[in-house]
Amino acid sequence: MMERVPGAFLFLLGVSLTFLSAHSVHAGKILVFPVDGSHWVNMNLIIQSLHSRGHEVTVVRTATSWYVKERSPHYRSITITLPQAIIIEEEDFFVNMLVKMLEIKRHGASPIGLVKFYWEMLTALSSIHQQASLLAVEIFENRTLLQSLRDAQFDVVLLDPGLPVGVLVAHELKLPMVYNVKWITSGEGHFVAAPSPTSYVPTCGHCVTDRMTFLERVKNTFFYVFNTYIDKLIVCPPYNRLVEKYFGPDVTFYQLLQGADMWLMRVDFVLEFPRPTMPNIAYIGGFQCKPSNPLPTELEEFVQSSGEHGFILMSLGTLVKALPSEITSEIAAAFAQLPQKVIWRYVGERPNNLGNNTLLVKWIPQNDLLGHPKIKAFVAHGGNNGVYESIYHGVPVIGLPLMFDQFENVFRLEVRGAARVVDATKLSRQSFVEAVRDVLNNPSYRNNMKRLSALHRDQPRHPLDTAVFWTEFVMRHKGAAHLRTESYKMPWYSYYSVDVVCFLLAALLMLSAAVVGSLRFICLPLCRRRKPKQE
């Protein structure tokens, strides 16, 4: 009996080790192409998690990047110097764009002025991608750097396809791709990764639900076609030229873009409307959310001084430093009328009408403040990160959308009864304080947000763990081709079965013609024979 114990022990130990290692991965090498700004905040979290699991991470950055640092304990960097900085890496770009947008919406513009503004936006969009594409040129033309990337023997390329330079490099290195994605060149990522019927899937820039009226479906289709042509005519040309130059005419940029092995989609159907999906799409919406930590002493003292009224948090994200002074003055005056304390993330000149209950800070531990038991509401611009953090902590929102997908994000919260949206172009102290008081005093907002929070948290694993798992899955199996449809390689007339419909119609017409011809051939002689007899 004693002699059999070691054998049984070794067998159990072997089974245990096999089980434990079934979902492990060797310490791999990951090449990362991020997008600057708030997108980097998301990517950096995944990088830290991958680094903590023993992977070696290399980040490709530009010399003018203002968020992606050259030195970090979690990754090593490759810094590329471009002939000209990418526009979105200039901190004033979004501020200037917002000021122009608000001016047009508040005071109107002549048709010529409106056309001029949109032409400037399209020109800026074209310049962004033209400048970003030069990153690939710098890599491909630098033979030493390119060879070092080959010699590094990376296992996977992790990239944000909002600026899809990494797609070209991954193809050159023959590496599988994992996308950390919500946005691609033409808008929301689903529209090139999965079937997206415009009859019930809202298009980028269109604030509607999945139950659209006829006119809303018409407008939804228009937005889809408009986004598609903007992508083909404005965004894709610089990448198409690079693909033709370096890979030849048999490769198309869009096929490379759609050929990712895994899409880590930064959305959750708690916020999104139901829609078709694909097996190589993993949903990681809210992966940056986590339980709150204690606040710094100064903030904690300020929060505790709010007493039973609690406090309100306001933040407009990382892209926009501050709103125009005429708007911030109205907001400050509205806050001054409230019994709650206010913590306002604010950079710039101190606004007029600021009350004693309002604390201006340049940086805030947003997640920790949203998780504090005394918080009552969150005044937010509707960025993806802030929206999911408010859902995670169950904090109702006063939405102040400014640009991009922020309008759609707060709209989705509003239709679920968890937010009240305020139009920045029509904001006054009266309208703003009325909206804030409505959210504070009407318990339905907090109850609805608590319901969304419960749904969002009820998952088999944390979304960040999901992101890490699927990245390692692609590394383990050197891709995930079995999960990826090849339909994106089909021409449009085959994808939509236009050729099949035309063939069936032609066959039906031929069959109908044959039947009619046969009947005429059989019946006409009979009619001729019967006619004399009748006479």
ZIHU-V203247 format. One record per residue. N is the residue number from 1. RES is the residue in one small letter. PHI is phi in whole degrees, 0 to 359 (none if undefined). PSI is psi as a letter, one per 30 degrees, with the letter a starting at -180 (999 if undefined). OMEGA is omega as a letter, one per 20 degrees, with the letter a starting at -180 (NA if undefined). Layout:
{{N RES PHI PSI OMEGA} {N RES PHI PSI OMEGA}}
This chain:
{{1 m none e a} {2 m 292 e a} {3 e 288 f a} {4 r 278 f a} {5 v 297 e a} {6 p 300 e r} {7 g 297 e r} {8 a 295 e r} {9 f 296 e r} {10 l 296 e r} {11 f 296 e r} {12 l 296 e r} {13 l 296 e r} {14 g 296 e r} {15 v 298 e a} {16 s 297 e a} {17 l 295 e r} {18 t 297 e a} {19 f 295 e a} {20 l 292 e a} {21 s 269 f a} {22 a 298 e a} {23 h 248 g r} {24 s 268 l r} {25 v 216 k r} {26 h 297 l r} {27 a 296 j a} {28 g 262 l r} {29 k 243 k a} {30 i 236 k r} {31 l 259 k a} {32 v 241 k r} {33 f 242 j a} {34 p 269 l r} {35 v 245 k a} {36 d 290 l r} {37 g 82 b a} {38 s 296 f r} {39 h 298 e r} {40 w 293 e r} {41 v 304 e r} {42 n 292 e a} {43 m 298 e a} {44 n 297 e r} {45 l 295 e r} {46 i 294 e r} {47 i 300 e r} {48 q 298 e r} {49 s 293 e r} {50 l 293 e r} {51 h 296 e a} {52 s 295 f r} {53 r 264 g r} {54 g 96 g a} {55 h 278 k r} {56 e 265 j a} {57 v 248 k r} {58 t 239 k a} {59 v 252 k r} {60 v 268 k a} {61 r 226 l r} {62 t 264 l a} {63 a 293 f a} {64 t 261 g a} {65 s 299 k a} {66 w 255 f r} {67 y 239 e a} {68 v 279 j a} {69 k 282 l a} {70 e 288 e a} {71 r 243 k r} {72 s 203 k r} {73 p 287 f a} {74 h 258 f a} {75 y 203 l r} {76 r 255 l a} {77 s 240 l r} {78 i 242 j a} {79 t 260 k r} {80 i 251 k r} {81 t 265 j a} {82 l 266 l r} {83 p 302 e a} {84 q 214 k a} {85 a 294 k r} {86 i 293 k a} {87 i 306 e a} {88 i 291 f r} {89 e 270 g r} {90 e 264 j a} {91 e 297 f a} {92 d 276 f a} {93 f 300 e a} {94 f 289 e r} {95 v 297 e a} {96 n 297 e r} {97 m 295 e r} {98 l 296 e r} {99 v 301 e r} {100 k 294 e a} {101 m 297 e a} {102 l 295 e a} {103 e 297 e r} {104 i 294 e a} {105 k 289 e a} {106 r 280 e a} {107 h 245 f a} {108 g 75 l r} {109 a 206 l r} {110 s 292 l r} {111 p 307 e r} {112 i 293 e r} {113 g 296 e r} {114 l 293 e r} {115 v 298 e r} {116 k 298 e a} {117 f 297 e a} {118 y 293 e r} {119 w 295 e r} {120 e 297 e r} {121 m 294 e r} {122 l 292 e r} {123 t 295 e r} {124 a 296 e r} {125 l 298 e r} {126 s 298 e a} {127 s 296 e r} {128 i 303 e a} {129 h 284 e r} {130 q 296 e r} {131 q 293 e a} {132 a 295 e a} {133 s 296 f r} {134 l 294 f r} {135 l 298 e r} {136 a 294 e r} {137 v 299 e a} {138 e 299 e r} {139 i 285 e a} {140 f 291 e a} {141 e 276 f r} {142 n 269 j a} {143 r 297 e r} {144 t 295 e r} {145 l 296 e a} {146 l 298 e r} {147 q 293 e r} {148 s 295 e r} {149 l 294 e r} {150 r 293 e a} {151 d 292 f a} {152 a 292 f r} {153 q 54 h r} {154 f 294 l r} {155 d 265 f a} {156 v 200 l r} {157 v 249 k r} {158 l 257 k a} {159 l 212 l r} {160 d 259 j a} {161 p 281 g r} {162 g 300 e r} {163 l 238 j a} {164 p 273 h r} {165 v 299 e a} {166 g 300 f r} {167 v 298 e a} {168 l 292 e a} {169 v 293 e r} {170 a 299 e r} {171 h 294 e r} {172 e 297 e a} {173 l 274 f a} {174 k 58 h a} {175 l 245 k r} {176 p 292 l a} {177 m 241 k r} {178 v 238 k r} {179 y 262 k r} {180 n 263 j b} {181 v 218 k q} {182 k 229 e a} {183 w 246 k r} {184 i 240 a a} {185 t 297 e a} {186 s 257 g a} {187 g 129 b a} {188 e 293 k a} {189 g 300 e a} {190 h 304 e a} {191 f 290 f r} {192 v 244 f a} {193 a 253 f a} {194 a 212 l r} {195 p 303 k a} {196 s 223 i r} {197 p 298 k a} {198 t 287 f r} {199 s 288 f r} {200 y 215 g r} {201 v 254 j a} {202 p 300 k r} {203 t 274 l r} {204 c 304 k r} {205 g 89 g a} {206 h 243 j a} {207 c 274 i r} {208 v 221 l r} {209 t 271 a r} {210 d 277 g r} {211 r 245 i a} {212 m 265 k r} {213 t 283 l r} {214 f 301 e a} {215 l 295 e r} {216 e 294 e r} {217 r 291 e r} {218 v 298 e r} {219 k 295 e r} {220 n 297 e r} {221 t 295 e r} {222 f 299 e r} {223 f 299 e a} {224 y 297 e r} {225 v 296 e a} {226 f 298 e r} {227 n 298 e a} {228 t 297 e a} {229 y 286 e r} {230 i 300 e r} {231 d 297 e a} {232 k 289 e a} {233 l 267 f a} {234 i 252 e a} {235 v 272 e a} {236 c 285 f a} {237 p 310 e a} {238 p 296 e r} {239 y 287 e r} {240 n 299 e r} {241 r 296 e r} {242 l 293 e r} {243 v 298 e r} {244 e 294 e a} {245 k 291 e a} {246 y 262 f a} {247 f 241 f r} {248 g 93 l a} {249 p 286 f a} {250 d 278 f a} {251 v 247 k r} {252 t 244 k a} {253 f 300 e a} {254 y 293 e r} {255 q 293 e r} {256 l 296 e a} {257 l 298 e a} {258 q 279 f a} {259 g 270 g r} {260 a 297 k r} {261 d 285 e a} {262 m 217 k r} {263 w 249 j r} {264 l 272 j a} {265 m 272 k a} {266 r 278 h r} {267 v 221 l r} {268 d 222 k a} {269 f 288 f r} {270 v 296 e r} {271 l 258 e a} {272 e 280 l r} {273 f 273 k r} {274 p 303 k a} {275 r 199 l r} {276 p 296 l r} {277 t 219 a a} {278 m 226 l a} {279 p 292 f r} {280 n 263 g r} {281 i 249 k r} {282 a 248 k a} {283 y 262 k a} {284 i 233 g r} {285 g 304 k a} {286 g 82 g a} {287 f 292 f r} {288 q 276 f a} {289 c 282 k r} {290 k 199 l r} {291 p 302 l a} {292 s 283 l r} {293 n 257 l r} {294 p 301 k a} {295 l 281 l r} {296 p 303 l a} {297 t 305 e a} {298 e 297 e r} {299 l 293 e a} {300 e 297 e r} {301 e 296 e r} {302 f 295 e a} {303 v 296 e a} {304 q 294 f r} {305 s 289 f r} {306 s 286 f r} {307 g 64 b a} {308 e 286 f a} {309 h 284 f a} {310 g 75 a a} {311 f 223 l r} {312 i 245 k r} {313 l 251 k r} {314 m 230 k r} {315 s 207 k r} {316 l 251 g r} {317 g 82 a a} {318 t 261 f a} {319 l 280 e a} {320 v 252 k r} {321 k 294 e a} {322 a 199 l r} {323 l 281 l r} {324 p 304 k a} {325 s 299 e a} {326 e 294 f r} {327 i 277 e a} {328 t 297 e r} {329 s 295 e r} {330 e 292 e r} {331 i 296 e r} {332 a 298 e r} {333 a 295 e r} {334 a 293 e r} {335 f 300 e a} {336 a 295 f a} {337 q 274 f a} {338 l 262 k r} {339 p 282 f r} {340 q 286 l r} {341 k 280 l a} {342 v 231 k r} {343 i 250 j a} {344 w 239 j r} {345 r 288 j a} {346 y 215 k r} {347 v 234 k r} {348 g 130 a a} {349 e 291 k a} {350 r 302 k a} {351 p 288 l r} {352 n 290 l r} {353 n 66 g a} {354 l 287 k a} {355 g 274 l r} {356 n 291 f a} {357 n 274 f a} {358 t 248 k r} {359 l 251 k r} {360 l 266 k r} {361 v 224 k a} {362 k 278 f r} {363 w 218 k r} {364 i 226 k r} {365 p 279 i a} {366 q 302 e a} {367 n 298 e a} {368 d 291 e r} {369 l 290 e r} {370 l 293 f r} {371 g 270 g a} {372 h 284 k a} {373 p 296 f a} {374 k 268 f a} {375 i 287 k a} {376 k 246 e a} {377 a 198 l a} {378 f 233 j r} {379 v 270 j a} {380 a 223 l r} {381 h 279 f r} {382 g 97 g r} {383 g 295 l a} {384 n 302 e a} {385 n 297 e a} {386 g 296 e r} {387 v 296 e a} {388 y 288 e r} {389 e 292 e r} {390 s 292 e r} {391 i 296 e a} {392 y 304 e a} {393 h 267 f r} {394 g 70 h a} {395 v 255 k r} {396 p 295 l a} {397 v 239 k r} {398 i 258 j a} {399 g 276 k r} {400 l 230 i a} {401 p 293 k a} {402 l 238 e a} {403 m 198 l r} {404 f 58 b a} {405 d 277 g a} {406 q 298 e r} {407 f 297 e a} {408 e 291 e a} {409 n 297 e a} {410 v 288 f r} {411 f 297 e r} {412 r 296 e r} {413 l 293 e a} {414 e 295 e a} {415 v 290 f r} {416 r 267 g r} {417 g 74 g a} {418 a 248 g a} {419 a 207 l r} {420 r 237 k a} {421 v 261 k r} {422 v 242 k r} {423 d 279 j a} {424 a 298 f a} {425 t 282 f a} {426 k 243 g a} {427 l 288 k r} {428 s 227 l a} {429 r 298 e r} {430 q 290 e a} {431 s 294 e a} {432 f 288 e a} {433 v 293 e r} {434 e 295 e r} {435 a 294 e r} {436 v 295 e r} {437 r 295 e r} {438 d 299 e r} {439 v 292 e a} {440 l 289 e a} {441 n 263 f r} {442 n 266 j a} {443 p 294 f a} {444 s 297 e r} {445 y 297 e a} {446 r 292 e r} {447 n 297 e r} {448 n 294 e r} {449 m 291 e r} {450 k 297 e r} {451 r 295 e r} {452 l 298 e r} {453 s 298 e r} {454 a 297 e r} {455 l 293 e a} {456 h 294 e a} {457 r 282 f a} {458 d 276 i a} {459 q 228 l a} {460 p 294 f r} {461 r 212 l r} {462 h 297 k a} {463 p 304 e r} {464 l 293 e r} {465 d 294 e r} {466 t 297 e r} {467 a 298 e a} {468 v 293 e a} {469 f 302 e a} {470 w 289 f r} {471 t 295 e r} {472 e 292 e r} {473 f 300 e r} {474 v 296 e r} {475 m 292 e a} {476 r 298 e a} {477 h 257 g r} {478 k 55 h r} {479 g 125 a r} {480 a 214 h a} {481 a 298 f a} {482 h 290 f r} {483 l 264 f a} {484 r 259 k r} {485 t 289 k r} {486 e 263 g a} {487 s 297 f a} {488 y 293 f r} {489 k 274 f a} {490 m 282 k r} {491 p 294 l a} {492 w 302 e a} {493 y 289 f r} {494 s 280 e a} {495 y 301 e a} {496 y 268 g r} {497 s 58 h r} {498 v 296 e r} {499 d 295 e r} {500 v 294 e r} {501 v 298 e r} {502 c 297 e r} {503 f 297 e a} {504 l 295 e r} {505 l 296 e r} {506 a 297 e r} {507 a 296 e r} {508 l 295 e r} {509 l 295 e r} {510 m 295 e r} {511 l 295 e r} {512 s 297 e r} {513 a 297 e r} {514 a 294 e r} {515 v 295 e r} {516 v 297 e r} {517 g 298 e r} {518 s 296 e r} {519 l 297 e r} {520 r 296 e a} {521 f 294 e a} {522 i 278 e a} {523 c 279 e a} {524 l 298 e r} {525 p 298 e r} {526 l 296 e r} {527 c 295 e r} {528 r 294 e r} {529 r 289 e a} {530 r 285 f a} {531 k 296 e r} {532 p 297 e a} {533 k 298 e r} {534 q 293 e r} {535 e 290 999 NA}}
